[in-house]
Amino acid sequence: MLETLVTSKTRIKLLLKFFSHRNSGYLRALAKEFDESTNSVRIELNRLTEAGLLLSEEDGKTKVYMANQSHPFFTEISNMVSKFLGLDELMEKIVKRMGAVQTAYIVGDYAMGIDSGTVQMVLIGQNLDVEYLDFIRNKTYEKIQRKVEVEILPSDPGDIQGIKIFGV
């Protein structure tokens, strides 16, 4: 869907990076993360900045970019990116069908705005439906081509000593 609206793959990567999370980044790190040339990333950063979708600020000799949260289309673009990634639907389905989920978090790479192909989640609650979790993991991979890793933690904070939450 997003590929038909936005023809530049580099621009899509930048929109996903900046509008799926409150991330910032600078040219060389973005080029390395996306495995793209600095020139192609620079061109798209300039276009998005000229359009007012990104802001930039100087941090020493480095120019740091971030989404312009006051842009009139910020919310709409963030929602579109979220739908594209399928994370809003994934979280909603899991929370509704798993049972007594108190809290659900996306952690790891996706929480940092990196599309590594794996979505890591932490669910906090009691007596959750683990069979459904296995089913939804497979369906999620079929639908959005992302692997889902889920850590289930008990709702009693005293029960979570020694449990490691991945990639926060």
ZILINBEL-V765473 format. One line per field, one symbol per residue. ss: DSSP state (@ for helix, = for strand, . for the rest). A space follows every 10 residues. Layout:
ss = ???
This chain:
ss = .@@@@...@@ @@@@@@@@@. ...===@@@@ @@@@...@@@ @@@@@@@@@@ ...======. .======... ...@@@@@@@ @@@@@.@@@@ @@@@@@@..= =======..@ @@.....=== ======...@ @@@@@@@@@@ @@@@..==== ===...@@@@ ........
